[in-house]
Amino acid sequence: MSTTRVVVFLVFYILIEIYIFSGLNLTFKNPLGQKILIGIYFCSLLVTLIGIITIFTSFPNGYSKVSWTQNLILGLLFSFFITKVVYAVFLLMVDSESVVTYVIRRFSSSDVVPSLQRRRTLKQIGVLVAMVPLTSFLYGVFKGRYSYRLHKVSLSFPDLPAAFDGFKIVQISDVHSGSFDDTAAVKRGIEKIQQQQADLILFTGDMINNLAEEIEPYIGLFRSLSAPFGKYAVLGNHDYGEYISWESEEAKKQNLVKLARHHQAMGFELLNNAQVPIKKSNEQIKLVGVENWGEKPFPQKGDLNKAFAQSQPNDFSILMSHDPSHWDLKVLDFPQKVHLTLSGHTHGMQMGVEIPGFKWSPVKYRYDKWAGLYKKAEQYLYVNRGFGFIGFPGRVGIWPEITLIELKKEKS
């Protein structure tokens, strides 16, 4: 970020802080209530200062190997920031009403007088409204980020080989191991995966944030996963080390080589633009994996032609492709039919609302397919919400996901 942009951001931020402080200062008549509120505000200001210092001093070369303390600071920073934005918007609406009232009185004969008590009451309501995102995000930081949820999906296909009727697949995605700070919590997630007793375990990319060494403390945990038909993985955009500076291109290349060795040590076979037959009772399905392919600026290394080079027209195919944008832009129009594509990448932005019949996250304005199951014609896409987290060290409404997919033979 350029110096000019930093200065503009800081000036804007300071003005927002002054505006919020002035609003809080007039919210309560009661001196004790006012002091408590102002005290909380200055605590948030201190957290903000520490958070900014942490960002500039702890991650000079990328977001990797984050400690519990760093996650806590960043989580509090983000929680207070969202809370202040919500309160500032509410405050702006109240003050806008006062401005409108003033304009009416100034340019007309109206004797409308703004009620100071009403304004104070509305600002008090604003404080209560702002407490909703604050408590939600604090829960997301302290509990939500390791609150693994199981999503079960049953998919029927008329051309599924009969031997695979009832075949179970566990999908996980976006581990981002460099963000983990609680081995015991990660272990609970791993145990939940194993409890599903799946036939096949698939991982759809982003094992790390930047550095291959981030996964090393968790190799044993992931190695403990087992499935009778194996464990397979593909690479995501973060796995290429694109988001930090390297001393040389060779060092960057060796980081990827090291990550591939770690996948092997965990028992995952990497499918880099390749396929493997999954055989059962003299029948088979094709499991295909491509390297990351996403809309620019994300890497476009996936090669469908290479990955499907050994396929036959009537093959039943499952594709692992990290970025769901690949499905719309390339997979759907590919000559070889892909029955099911498994992706991740979006994390559901780690925040949003999911209730029966309604699903929303800010990430929907960037990705049309961002969480769950999608279908077009006879082809399915499933977007996993991610096992880990990155950036914001929490989960609010969009919880870390383990997906259990059961394939069914459609009855004729």
C-alpha positions, -999 to 999 in steps of 0.1 A, spaced: 0 0 0 14 34 -10 22 61 16 -6 83 3 -32 56 7 -20 49 43 -22 86 52 -57 89 36 -69 58 55 -55 71 88 -71 105 84 -104 89 76 -101 65 105 -93 93 130 -123 113 118 -145 82 123 -131 77 158 -137 113 167 -173 111 154 -180 79 174 -165 94 206 -186 125 203 -217 103 198 -209 82 229 -202 112 250 -238 124 245 -255 91 247 -260 88 285 -270 114 311 -260 91 339 -223 99 347 -216 63 357 -231 49 325 -212 75 305 -179 66 322 -184 28 316 -192 34 279 -162 57 274 -140 33 292 -150 4 269 -144 27 239 -109 36 250 -102 -1 256 -112 -7 220 -90 21 209 -60 5 227 -68 -28 210 -69 -11 177 -35 5 182 -20 -28 193 -36 -46 164 -22 -21 138 12 -25 154 9 -63 153 0 -63 116 30 -42 106 55 -59 129 44 -95 131 36 -101 94 61 -81 74 63 -109 48 29 -125 48 4 -141 71 21 -173 83 24 -193 115 1 -171 136 3 -174 174 -27 -176 198 -19 -140 210 -17 -127 175 -50 -143 166 -66 -129 198 -54 -93 190 -65 -95 154 -99 -110 164 -106 -82 189 -94 -57 164 -119 -70 138 -147 -74 163 -144 -38 175 -140 -24 140 -173 -40 128 -190 -28 160 -179 7 154 -190 7 118 -225 -5 128 -227 22 155 -213 49 132 -240 41 106 -267 42 132 -253 75 146 -252 89 111 -289 81 106 -298 99 138 -277 130 130 -291 130 94 -326 135 109 -314 164 129 -298 180 98 -331 175 78 -350 191 107 -326 221 107 -329 226 70 -368 226 72 -367 252 100 -341 273 82 -360 275 49 -396 273 60 -419 286 86 -420 253 103 -416 254 141 -404 218 143 -378 214 171 -356 183 173 -360 165 206 -327 161 224 -342 133 246 -353 114 215 -319 117 199 -303 105 231 -327 75 232 -320 66 196 -282 67 203 -287 45 233 -306 21 210 -277 23 186 -253 11 214 -276 -19 220 -278 -26 182 -240 -25 180 -237 -50 208 -252 -77 185 -222 -78 161 -198 -74 190 -210 -104 209 -214 -124 176 -179 -117 165 -164 -123 199 -181 -157 200 -167 -163 165 -132 -156 177 -133 -176 209 -155 -205 199 -167 -204 163 -135 -209 145 -131 -245 157 -169 -252 158 -168 -279 131 -201 -287 115 -211 -318 95 -230 -312 62 -246 -343 47 -255 -344 10 -271 -372 -9 -267 -371 -47 -285 -394 -72 -272 -402 -107 -288 -425 -133 -254 -435 -147 -236 -441 -114 -220 -476 -116 -242 -499 -94 -212 -509 -72 -210 -473 -60 -246 -470 -48 -242 -458 -12 -205 -448 -17 -195 -422 9 -171 -393 4 -158 -369 30 -146 -336 16 -126 -310 35 -110 -279 21 -90 -248 31 -72 -260 61 -49 -229 63 -28 -246 89 -6 -215 95 -36 -199 112 -41 -227 137 -33 -221 174 -51 -249 192 -39 -285 184 -65 -301 206 -93 -283 188 -79 -293 154 -77 -329 167 -114 -328 175 -121 -318 139 -99 -347 126 -117 -371 148 -151 -359 135 -138 -366 100 -128 -401 109 -161 -408 127 -179 -406 93 -163 -438 82 -162 -426 46 -150 -447 17 -129 -419 3 -114 -387 18 -108 -357 -5 -91 -324 2 -97 -295 -22 -68 -272 -16 -51 -245 6 -33 -267 31 -12 -237 41 -13 -199 41 22 -194 26 49 -217 40 51 -255 37 64 -257 73 30 -244 86 15 -279 83 43 -298 100 28 -297 136 -3 -313 122 11 -340 99 5 -367 124 -31 -357 129 -39 -358 91 -19 -390 87 -43 -406 112 -72 -402 88 -79 -434 68 -104 -445 42 -106 -479 23 -104 -462 -11 -77 -437 -2 -71 -400 4 -65 -375 -24 -58 -338 -26 -53 -309 -50 -36 -275 -46 -52 -242 -39 -41 -207 -46 -23 -203 -12 -3 -235 -17 19 -218 -43 33 -192 -20 21 -164 -41 14 -140 -11 49 -135 3 83 -124 -10 109 -150 -17 146 -146 -19 146 -164 -52 122 -182 -76 141 -214 -66 132 -209 -29 95 -205 -39 97 -236 -60 113 -257 -32 85 -246 -9 60 -262 -32 82 -294 -35 83 -295 3 45 -291 6 41 -320 -19 63 -342 4 42 -332 34 10 -343 15 27 -376 9 36 -379 46 0 -372 55 -11 -400 32 -27 -377 6 -20 -384 -31 -18 -351 -50 -36 -350 -83 -19 -323 -102 -39 -322 -135 -42 -360 -132 -68 -387 -126 -70 -420 -109 -96 -448 -112 -115 -457 -81 -124 -494 -85 -151 -514 -68 -165 -548 -77 -151 -547 -113 -166 -512 -118 -150 -478 -115 -155 -441 -113 -128 -415 -123 -114 -392 -97 -98 -362 -114 -78 -334 -98 -66 -301 -113 -42 -275 -100 -57 -242 -90 -77 -224 -117 -96 -192 -108 -105 -158 -122 -76 -134 -123 -56 -125 -102 -57 -161 -89 -34 -187 -105 -47 -205 -136 -26 -236 -135 -54 -261 -139 -55 -280 -171 -87 -300 -178 -74 -314 -211 -44 -329 -194 -64 -341 -164 -90 -359 -186 -66 -371 -212 -72 -408 -202 -110 -405 -198 -136 -423 -219 -169 -406 -229 -190 -427 -206 -168 -424 -175 -185 -413 -143 -163 -384 -132 -157 -365 -100 -135 -334 -103 -116 -317 -75 -109 -280 -84 -102 -255 -56 -119 -224 -70 -156 -227 -77 -154 -200 -105 -137 -228 -125 -170 -246 -128 -189 -218 -145 -161 -206 -167 -145 -239 -178 -160 -271 -164 -196 -268 -176 -186 -263 -212 -159 -290 -212 -165 -318 -237 -161 -345 -210 -191 -346 -187 -182 -339 -151 -209 -353 -128 -197 -337 -96 -172 -309 -90 -158 -303 -55 -145 -269 -46 -137 -246 -16 -118 -213 -16 -145 -189 -5 -148 -199 32 -182 -184 30 -161 -153 40 -162 -169 75 -192 -147 83 -228 -146 73 -263 -160 80 -275 -195 73 -309 -206 84 -334 -230 68 -345 -214 35 -321 -184 37 -283 -181 31 -263 -149 29 -227 -138 31 -209 -107 18 -188 -131 -4 -219 -137 -26 -211 -104 -42 -178 -118 -54 -187 -154 -60 -221 -166 -73 -214 -201 -60 -200 -197 -25 -213 -224 -2 -232 -256 -5 -247 -275 -35 -254 -261 -70 -268 -279 -101 -269 -271 -138 -284 -297 -162 -270 -330 -149 -239 -316 -133 -233 -307 -96 -210 -284 -78 -204 -285 -41 -185 -256 -24 -171 -265 10 -171 -237 36 -136 -246 47 -120 -264 76 -98 -235 88 -96 -198 87 -74 -169 75 -73 -132 81 -102 -128 105 -94 -155 131 -130 -165 136 -162 -178 122 -196 -161 125 -226 -179 112 -206 -197 85 -190 -225 106 -160 -247 96 -172 -276 75 -168 -313 71 -189 -325 41 -202 -361 38 -215 -369 3 -233 -401 -4 -236 -412 -40 -268 -430 -49 -279 -449 -80 -310 -433 -93 -338 -458 -97 -351 -462 -132 
